[in-house]
Amino acid sequence: MENISLNFDKTLSFISKDSVLAYKSEIETHNKALFNKTGKGNDFLGWTNLPSSITEAELADYEKTAAKLKAKQIDLFVVVGIGGSYLGAKAVVDALSDSFAHLKGGKNPLIVFAGQNISEDYLFELRELLKVKEYAMAVISKSGTTTEPALAFRLLKQDIEEKYGKAEACERIVAITDAKRGALRTLATSEGYKTYVIPDDVGGRYSVLTPVGLLAIAVAGFDIRALVKGAVDMEKASGVDVPFEKNLPAQYAAVRNELYKTGKKVEIFVNYNPKLHFLAEWWKQLYGESEGKEGKGIFPASVDFTSDLHSMGQYIQEGERTLFETVISVASPDREVRIPIDPDNLDGLNFLSGKRVDEVNKMAELGTTLAHVDGGVPNIQIVMPKLNEYYLGQIIYFFELACGLSGYTLGVNPFDQPGVEAYKKNMFALLEKPGYEAETKAIKARL
């Protein structure tokens, strides 16, 4: 089967091919460190061989649980989680779903999310919806005490027990958590929830190919076996003994680091298919949380083209020249729409009659790339042959491995996130959480 492809030719008027090849030895060393689990953050490197370690029994178990939940005729499956506990599943489900599935309905439940924000209006509106819909849910948290999902689950647990009774509610709740420790593990054991384990050596932003992502994707009716197969094939194509010249994630890591050295501080993830919007959101967490530390890192941003050409296009074309773009292109759409001829031709579009809409989109993509390169914005292109489970599996693993390699090349630990705790400490102090008395006093003195 064809693989995704990488083309960085449109960066070579800004950096040289030799400067990219100069990373070969360093990145091959980093690749060995990742796969041999000897580099920084090596207690969180379980994702490197995760795809190839997923067993037939595990996949069958996810599918069996998904079927059991759907047999309850549920309209909605609520995924309670934040960050990597929801972005990966959201990215895959949105990419594969009918754009108007929420209006059309279908044979599979819609996946909705909670615990990814602390909006009172959002939670109120979700709870009102759940009163009139049949539903089940998964709660995802290693600790069970992360504020956003813990708060949402406290509310939704009360609601589901009131609606269905405690015994039936326990049949409708799946807990995805730590193997042995934490508040959620304790609750799940005492209540008898179906549980899945988040591996200790896989961090949240690398967890989409664990039960964290695979269960919701299966409930949504998509082929998790094809998703995993795509990731397995990319794992093999970029493994420990694969040379730099054939290793696409290694080349991507080298190009973006070389661009960063020349002053390109912002990477814009570009798509021309709105179904990939949440792939960009997942990618932003992956790279932002992995690289943004020690005063270093490329800032990850994203745009949806051609929509955002009418809002952000001016800045990208002529703003500060600190940008480069990584464009995700889907070679072949799933559907065909041809442009009709209009006898009056008032819109002047008859020159397009008979053409597929995708041809217009592809020419917009090419024209935009050329304009941006001419305007001083290097472009990297990644092509997915089709938007399906297999190629999404490839692209997920591609970006995960490239992120680890890029972080090591940058000189940081891409598998921790110490800065994430800063806002939590302030929030807990302001809320006067027990144990934060000194912090509460100090922060109130600043207000």
C-alpha positions in Angstrom: 0.0 0.0 0.0 1.2 3.5 -0.8 2.6 5.6 2.0 2.4 9.2 3.0 5.1 11.4 1.4 7.2 14.3 2.5 8.4 17.1 0.2 10.6 19.9 1.5 11.8 21.2 -1.8 10.0 24.5 -1.1 12.2 25.2 1.9 15.5 25.0 -0.2 15.5 28.6 -1.2 15.8 29.4 2.6 18.0 26.5 3.7 20.2 24.1 1.8 19.9 20.4 1.3 23.4 20.0 2.7 22.4 21.8 5.9 19.5 19.3 6.3 21.8 16.3 5.6 24.2 17.6 8.2 21.7 16.4 10.8 22.0 12.8 9.7 24.4 11.5 12.3 22.8 13.4 15.2 19.2 12.4 14.3 20.1 8.8 13.7 21.7 8.8 17.2 18.5 10.3 18.6 16.4 7.7 16.8 18.4 4.9 18.4 17.9 6.6 21.8 14.2 6.8 21.3 13.7 3.1 20.2 16.3 1.8 22.7 14.7 4.0 25.4 17.9 5.5 26.5 17.3 9.2 25.9 15.8 12.0 28.0 12.4 11.2 29.5 13.0 7.5 28.8 10.3 6.5 31.3 7.8 7.9 28.8 9.0 6.2 25.6 6.5 3.3 25.5 4.8 4.9 22.5 7.8 4.2 20.2 7.0 0.5 19.8 3.3 0.8 20.9 1.7 0.2 17.5 3.5 -3.1 16.9 2.9 -4.2 20.5 -0.9 -3.9 20.3 -2.3 -7.5 20.3 -5.3 -9.0 18.5 -6.8 -9.7 21.9 -6.6 -6.0 22.8 -8.2 -4.9 19.6 -11.0 -7.5 19.9 -11.6 -6.3 23.5 -12.1 -2.6 22.4 -14.4 -3.8 19.6 -16.4 -6.0 22.0 -16.8 -3.1 24.5 -17.8 -0.7 21.7 -20.4 -3.3 20.5 -21.8 -3.8 24.0 -22.2 -0.1 24.5 -23.8 0.4 21.1 -26.2 -2.5 21.8 -27.8 -0.2 24.4 -29.0 2.0 21.5 -27.0 5.0 22.6 -27.2 8.2 20.7 -24.1 9.7 22.3 -20.9 8.5 23.7 -19.4 11.1 26.1 -15.6 11.1 26.4 -14.5 12.9 29.6 -10.9 14.0 29.4 -8.6 16.9 28.6 -5.5 17.4 26.5 -4.2 14.1 25.0 -7.1 12.3 26.7 -9.5 13.8 24.1 -7.6 15.5 21.3 -6.4 12.4 19.6 -9.8 10.7 19.5 -11.4 14.0 18.4 -8.9 14.4 15.6 -9.5 10.9 14.2 -13.3 10.9 14.6 -13.7 14.3 13.0 -11.4 13.4 10.1 -13.4 10.3 9.3 -16.9 11.5 10.0 -19.5 12.9 7.7 -19.2 16.7 8.1 -22.9 16.9 9.0 -23.2 13.7 11.0 -24.5 15.7 13.9 -27.5 16.7 11.9 -28.1 13.5 9.8 -27.7 10.9 12.5 -26.6 7.4 11.6 -26.1 3.9 12.8 -23.2 4.8 15.2 -23.3 7.1 18.2 -22.0 10.6 18.0 -18.9 11.2 20.1 -19.1 14.3 22.4 -16.6 15.6 24.9 -16.6 16.9 28.5 -13.9 17.8 30.9 -11.9 19.6 28.3 -13.0 23.0 29.7 -14.5 24.6 32.8 -17.3 26.4 31.0 -20.5 26.4 33.1 -22.6 27.1 30.0 -21.1 24.1 28.2 -21.7 21.7 31.0 -25.2 23.0 31.6 -26.1 22.6 27.9 -24.5 19.1 27.7 -26.4 17.9 30.7 -29.6 19.2 29.3 -28.9 17.3 26.1 -28.1 14.1 27.9 -31.5 14.3 29.6 -33.2 13.6 26.3 -30.6 11.3 24.7 -29.5 7.8 25.4 -25.8 7.7 26.2 -22.8 6.0 27.8 -19.4 7.5 28.6 -15.7 7.0 29.1 -13.8 8.9 31.8 -10.1 9.2 31.1 -7.5 10.2 33.7 -4.5 8.6 35.2 -5.0 10.2 38.5 -8.7 10.9 38.6 -8.0 14.3 40.2 -7.2 16.5 37.2 -9.6 19.4 37.8 -11.4 19.7 34.5 -12.3 16.1 33.9 -12.8 15.3 37.6 -15.3 18.2 37.9 -17.2 17.1 34.7 -17.3 13.5 35.8 -18.6 14.3 39.2 -21.6 16.0 37.6 -22.1 13.4 34.9 -21.8 10.5 37.2 -24.6 11.9 39.3 -26.7 12.5 36.2 -26.2 9.0 34.7 -27.0 7.3 38.0 -30.2 9.3 38.4 -31.3 8.6 34.8 -30.5 4.9 34.7 -30.1 3.7 38.3 -26.7 2.9 39.8 -26.4 -0.6 38.5 -27.2 0.3 34.9 -25.0 3.4 35.1 -22.1 1.2 36.0 -22.7 -0.8 32.8 -22.6 2.5 30.8 -19.3 3.9 32.3 -15.8 2.9 31.2 -12.8 4.1 33.1 -9.5 4.5 31.4 -6.9 5.1 34.1 -3.8 3.9 35.9 -3.3 0.2 36.5 -3.1 0.4 40.3 -3.1 3.9 41.7 -5.3 7.0 41.8 -8.7 8.2 42.7 -10.3 7.0 39.4 -8.8 3.5 39.8 -10.1 3.3 43.3 -13.6 4.4 42.2 -13.7 2.1 39.2 -12.7 -0.9 41.3 -15.3 -0.2 43.9 -18.1 0.5 41.4 -17.2 -2.3 39.1 -16.7 -0.2 35.9 -15.2 -1.8 32.8 -11.6 -0.5 32.9 -8.7 0.0 30.6 -5.1 0.9 31.5 -3.2 3.9 30.4 0.4 2.6 30.1 2.7 4.2 32.6 5.3 4.8 29.9 3.0 6.6 27.5 2.2 10.3 28.1 -1.1 11.8 27.4 -0.2 13.5 24.1 1.2 10.3 22.7 -1.8 8.2 23.9 -4.2 8.1 20.9 -3.2 4.6 20.0 -4.0 3.3 23.5 -7.5 2.7 24.9 -7.6 6.5 25.4 -8.2 7.0 21.7 -9.0 3.6 20.3 -12.2 2.9 22.4 -14.0 6.1 21.3 -12.9 5.6 17.7 -14.3 2.1 17.8 -17.6 3.3 19.3 -17.8 5.9 16.5 -17.7 2.9 14.0 -14.3 3.3 12.5 -11.7 0.7 11.8 -9.2 0.7 14.6 -7.3 -2.2 13.0 -6.6 -0.2 9.9 -5.6 2.8 12.1 -3.1 0.7 14.0 -1.8 -1.0 10.8 -1.0 2.4 9.4 1.0 3.3 12.6 2.7 -0.1 12.5 3.9 0.4 9.0 5.2 3.9 9.8 6.9 2.5 12.9 8.7 0.0 10.6 9.5 2.6 8.0 11.3 4.9 10.6 12.7 2.4 13.1 16.0 2.2 14.8 18.0 0.9 11.8 16.3 3.0 9.1 18.8 5.5 7.6 18.1 9.2 7.6 17.7 9.3 3.8 14.7 6.9 4.0 13.3 8.1 7.4 10.5 10.7 6.8 10.0 11.7 10.5 13.8 12.2 10.8 13.9 14.4 7.7 10.9 16.5 8.9 12.6 17.0 12.3 15.8 18.1 10.6 14.1 20.6 8.3 12.1 22.2 11.0 15.1 22.5 13.3 17.2 24.0 10.5 14.5 26.5 9.7 14.3 27.4 13.4 18.0 28.1 13.4 17.5 30.6 10.6 14.9 32.5 12.6 11.7 30.8 11.6 10.1 30.6 15.1 6.5 29.9 14.1 5.2 26.7 12.3 1.8 26.9 10.8 0.0 23.6 10.3 -2.1 24.1 7.1 -4.9 21.9 5.8 -7.2 22.3 2.8 -9.9 19.9 4.2 -11.9 21.1 7.2 -12.1 17.6 8.5 -8.4 17.9 9.5 -9.0 20.9 11.9 -8.7 18.8 15.0 -5.7 16.9 13.7 -4.1 20.4 13.8 -5.3 20.8 17.4 -3.8 17.5 18.4 -0.6 18.4 16.6 -0.4 21.8 18.4 -0.5 20.1 21.8 2.0 17.4 20.7 4.6 20.0 19.6 3.8 22.8 21.9 3.9 20.8 25.1 6.9 18.7 23.9 9.2 21.5 22.7 8.1 24.7 24.4 10.5 24.8 27.4 13.8 26.2 28.6 13.1 29.4 26.6 13.2 27.4 23.4 10.8 25.9 20.8 8.9 26.6 17.6 5.5 28.0 18.3 2.8 25.7 16.7 -0.1 27.5 15.0 -2.7 26.3 12.5 -5.0 27.6 9.8 -7.8 26.0 7.7 -7.4 27.0 4.1 -8.9 28.3 1.9 -11.2 29.7 4.7 -8.4 31.4 6.6 -6.9 32.9 3.5 -9.6 35.4 3.9 -8.6 36.2 7.5 -5.0 35.2 8.1 -3.7 35.1 4.5 -2.6 38.8 4.5 -0.4 38.3 7.6 1.1 35.1 6.3 1.9 36.7 3.0 3.3 40.0 4.2 3.7 39.9 8.0 6.8 39.4 10.1 9.0 36.8 8.4 9.3 34.4 11.2 6.9 31.8 9.8 7.1 28.5 7.9 4.2 26.2 6.9 3.6 22.5 7.0 0.9 21.7 4.6 -1.2 18.5 4.9 -2.6 17.6 1.5 -5.1 14.8 0.8 -4.4 13.5 -2.7 -7.9 12.0 -3.4 -11.2 13.0 -1.9 -13.8 10.4 -1.1 -16.6 12.1 -3.0 -17.0 13.7 -6.4 -18.7 17.0 -7.2 -18.4 18.6 -10.6 -19.1 22.2 -11.4 -22.1 22.8 -13.8 -22.3 25.2 -16.7 -24.6 28.2 -16.2 -26.0 29.8 -19.4 -25.9 33.3 -17.8 -22.4 32.9 -16.3 -23.0 35.9 -14.1 -20.4 34.7 -11.6 -17.9 34.2 -14.4 -17.2 30.6 -13.4 -18.0 28.8 -16.6 -14.3 28.4 -17.3 -14.5 25.8 -14.5 -17.5 23.9 -15.7 -17.0 20.2 -15.8 -14.1 20.3 -13.4 -14.1 18.6 -10.0 -14.2 20.9 -7.0 -11.1 19.2 -5.7 -9.2 20.4 -8.8 -10.0 24.0 -7.9 -9.0 23.2 -4.3 -5.7 21.7 -5.4 -4.9 24.7 -7.6 -5.7 27.0 -4.7 -3.3 25.0 -2.6 -0.5 25.2 -5.2 -1.1 28.8 -5.9 -1.0 29.7 -2.2 2.2 27.7 -1.7 3.9 29.5 -4.5 2.7 32.9 -3.3 3.8 32.2 0.3 7.2 30.9 -0.7 7.7 34.0 -2.9 6.6 36.1 0.1 9.3 34.5 2.3 7.5 31.6 3.9 9.1 28.2 3.5 6.7 25.3 2.9 6.9 21.7 3.8 4.3 19.4 2.2 3.0 16.1 3.5 0.7 14.2 1.2 -1.9 11.6 2.5 -3.1 9.5 -0.5 -6.6 9.2 1.1 -8.2 10.5 4.3 -8.8 7.1 5.9 -7.9 5.1 9.0 -4.8 3.6 7.6 -3.2 6.9 6.5 -4.3 8.6 9.8 -2.4 5.9 11.6 0.7 6.7 9.5 0.4 10.4 10.1 -0.1 10.1 13.8 3.0 8.0 14.2 5.0 10.2 11.8 4.3 13.3 13.9 4.9 11.5 17.2 8.3 10.2 16.2 9.3 13.5 14.5 8.4 15.3 17.6 10.6 13.1 19.8 13.5 13.5 17.3 13.0 17.3 17.0 12.8 17.8 20.8 16.1 15.9 21.3 17.7 17.9 18.5 16.5 21.1 20.2 18.1 19.9 23.4 15.0 19.6 25.6 13.1 16.7 27.2 10.1 16.3 24.9 8.3 14.0 27.3 7.7 16.3 30.3 5.6 19.4 30.8 6.7 21.2 34.0 5.2 24.6 32.9 1.7 23.1 32.8 1.6 23.1 36.6 2.0 26.9 37.0 -1.6 27.8 36.3 -2.9 25.0 38.4 -1.0 26.2 41.5 -2.4 29.7 41.1 -5.9 28.4 40.4 -5.9 26.2 43.5 -4.5 29.0 45.6 -7.3 31.4 44.4 -9.9 28.7 45.1 -8.4 28.2 48.6 -7.8 24.5 48.2 -6.8 22.8 51.4 -3.0 22.6 51.6 -2.5 25.8 49.6 -2.9 28.2 52.5 0.5 29.8 52.1 0.0 30.1 48.3 -3.5 31.6 48.9 -2.1 34.3 51.2 0.7 35.1 48.8 -1.4 35.3 45.7 -4.1 37.4 47.3 -1.4 39.9 48.4 -0.7 40.4 44.7 -4.3 41.1 43.6 
